[in-house]
Amino acid sequence: MVAAANPRRGLAADAATVSDLVSTVDGPVVLAGHPYGGAVISDVDADADAGDLDGLVYVAGFAPEPGESACSLAGMFPARTAPSRSPARPTRSASRIPRRPRT
């Protein structure tokens, strides 16, 4: 198993980095991607000497079609908001919490 470092320099650059790594592996390759990594492995160029790419695994990741982005997919399926723990009790920011006097 080889774990690719994701430089996070943009989708095309990240996919090129993974493609370069895949081309150095002897034998079959299965890529796995988690959220943003799913978009990266989708863009790995399997035809440009990227080795023996056998499959892609998406672990709670984005699997965009050509022309889609992770942002456009996220917009199509907005996250649910968690219910407030105590709706009757307002929260206070740390800057508003009164400090106790030093003794």
Residue, then its C-alpha position, 0 to 999 in steps of 0.5 A: m500500500v502507498a499513501a499519496a501526499n496530497p499537496r492541495r494545490g488545486l484539483a488538476a495539480d493534485a490529480a497530476t501528482v497522484s497520476d505521477l505516483v501511480s505510474t511508479v507502481d508495478g502491478p495493479v492499482v486501486l485508488a481510494g479517496h475521501p471527500y476531496g480525494g474522491a474528486v482527485i482520484s476521479d481526475v487521475d489520467a488513466d490513459a497517460d501512463a498512469g500505470d495499471l489503474d484497476g479501480l476507484v473507491y470512494v469513501a464518503g467522497f465526491a464522485p464528480e462527473p466530467g465538468e462537475s466540482a466538489c462544490s457544485l455537488a455539495g450545493m446539490f446536497p446541503a448538509r443537515t444542521a444539527p439541532s441546538r443542544s439547548p434552544a432556550r439557553p443562549t450561548r455566549s462567546a468566550s470574549r463575553i464570559p465574565r472573568r472571575p477576580r483573582t484571589 
